Amino acid sequence: MHPNGYTKEMIREILGTSCPDFDPNHETGNQMRRRIGQERRDGKIPYPTYPEKKVGPQFDENGKYIYPPNSGFKYKDEKSNKVS
């Protein structure tokens, strides 16, 4: 019995058709995420792949983000140690 004194069947009888019918073995969102993660770790399903380089108008030919002019942010190029 539920702590408030009603069982699930009693609540369904009281509410009638406004109580949704759920499959007793349905999978919640958290259970689905855990299952998919475990299947990926076990090798049953592959991990998603993403392109290595970012593409689009806001990225240069090396895949680095191009900041708008006068945005106040500059990134340091690791190879040449100069600020671009």
C-alpha positions in Angstrom: 0.0 0.0 0.0 1.1 3.5 -0.8 2.0 5.8 2.1 -1.0 8.0 1.5 -3.3 5.0 1.9 -4.2 4.4 -1.8 -2.9 1.8 -4.2 -2.3 2.5 -7.9 -5.4 0.5 -8.8 -7.5 2.5 -6.3 -6.3 5.8 -7.8 -7.1 4.6 -11.3 -10.6 3.7 -10.2 -11.1 7.1 -8.6 -9.7 9.1 -11.5 -11.3 7.0 -14.2 -10.1 7.6 -17.8 -8.1 10.7 -16.9 -5.4 8.5 -15.5 -3.0 7.6 -18.3 -2.3 3.9 -18.9 1.4 3.2 -18.8 3.1 -0.1 -19.8 4.4 -1.4 -16.5 7.7 -2.3 -18.3 8.2 1.1 -19.9 11.7 2.6 -20.0 12.3 6.1 -18.4 14.6 8.6 -20.0 17.3 8.0 -17.4 17.1 4.2 -17.9 17.3 4.7 -21.7 20.5 6.9 -21.4 22.1 4.4 -19.0 21.3 1.5 -21.4 22.6 3.3 -24.5 25.8 4.3 -22.6 26.3 0.7 -21.4 25.7 -0.7 -24.9 28.3 1.8 -26.3 30.9 0.8 -23.7 30.2 -2.9 -24.5 30.7 -2.3 -28.2 27.1 -3.3 -29.2 26.4 0.1 -30.8 29.0 2.6 -32.1 29.8 6.0 -30.6 28.6 8.9 -32.7 31.2 10.4 -35.0 31.7 14.1 -35.6 33.8 15.8 -38.3 37.3 16.6 -36.9 37.3 20.1 -38.4 34.6 22.6 -37.8 33.2 24.0 -41.0 31.2 27.1 -41.8 31.7 30.9 -42.3 32.8 31.5 -38.7 35.8 29.0 -38.9 39.1 29.3 -40.8 40.7 26.6 -42.9 42.3 25.0 -39.8 38.9 24.6 -38.1 39.6 27.5 -35.6 36.8 29.9 -34.7 37.2 33.3 -36.2 36.2 35.9 -33.7 34.4 39.1 -34.9 36.6 42.2 -35.2 36.8 44.3 -32.1 35.2 41.6 -30.0 38.0 42.0 -27.5 39.1 38.4 -27.6 42.2 37.0 -29.2 43.5 33.5 -29.1 47.1 32.5 -29.0 48.5 30.3 -31.7 50.3 27.4 -30.0 52.8 26.8 -32.9 54.1 30.3 -33.3 53.3 31.7 -29.9 51.9 34.9 -31.4 48.6 36.5 -30.8 46.3 36.6 -33.8 
